[in-house]
Amino acid sequence: MPKISVIMPLYNAEQFVSKAIESILQQSYKDFELLIVDDCSTDNSLDIVSKIRDSRIKIVRNEKNEGISFSRNRGLALASGEYIALMDDDDLTVPFRFDTQVNYLNVHSDIDVVGGRHCIIDENDQIIRTCGEPLNNPLYIRADMMLYDSVANGSAMFRADFIKRNRINYHDGWLGMEDYHFWIQCSARGRITNLSENLLYWRKSGNNETVRRQNLQSKERSEKFSNLHKYAFELNGYLLLNEEYEIINKMFPEAISSTIVNRNDIEKLYNVLLKIIHQSKELRVENAKEVEIMCRRRFSKRLEFSELWF
């Protein structure tokens, strides 16, 4: 039985998949299986993968095109490792990633999921942007996850028994944000942290699922992102009114940019966040202090990106 099961969904990634697989096979930590779940690719992806000779690679193919959530869940069901690592078919990872994460999970028995820092690369493997220091306090991540995703999906490794015990899996219908939904479940039921080391090179290209969904279904995706806010708050025990969710969704969209807002919206947001802080104390949640810090930081950050209209 391998220590790690690596799950890689595959769909029409002929341009990048060999590089993605090679970055896994070149890991300094060798005790792993690579589960590649092909979702009926229509290009040469499966042929390319089938020609790579390594006994650690296991390829399965869906009977029909099912979507990425189905493929990831199938990988979870087939995984035999103690730890599970995620990897997309067009990204790259660093050679020391598995060593670093296995060592961390072996030492920190209270942590269920460990992610890392990531860079964004283009189609030519050139770095577009190096992302900032990721959040590492599990209690703060649980709080912040109610508004934004705090985990770079392809950088994550988690305990298989944690996922199985809590019946956590991927769900369709989130328009490329299935990973955010997955991490909301994990954060509400366990402990997540991120390492400061860069572990992932996330590729931004036209074929990327997230980018494709953002471009083609921007309005629908915005609505789904709003639904994720409500799901996250309710899963953590908070009760808000519909109009309070509306102001959260308006002031905390998926991508915050400099916008003009009126004083009334700012005041409404302040009151909603204050209500969340009060509820955290009434509920006696473990991370009440972190919830308060998160609300205050997010409010201040939102003001920085706002031009007040009087």
ABEGO torsion letter per residue (X at the ends): XBABBBBBBBBGAAAAAAAAAAAAAABABABBBBBBBBBGBABAAAAAAAABBBAABBBBBBABBAEAAAAAAAAAAABABABBBBBBAABBBBAAAAAAAAAAAAABAABABBBBBBBBBBAAGBBABBBBBBBABAAAAAAAAAABBABBAAABBBBAAAAAAAGBBBBBGAGGAAAAAAAAAAAAABBBBBBABBABBBBBBAABAAAAAAAAAAAAAAAAAAAAAAAAAAAAGBBBBAAAAAAAAAABBABBBBBBBBAAAAAAAAAAAAAAAAAAAAAGBAAAAAAAAAAAAAAAAAAAABBBBX
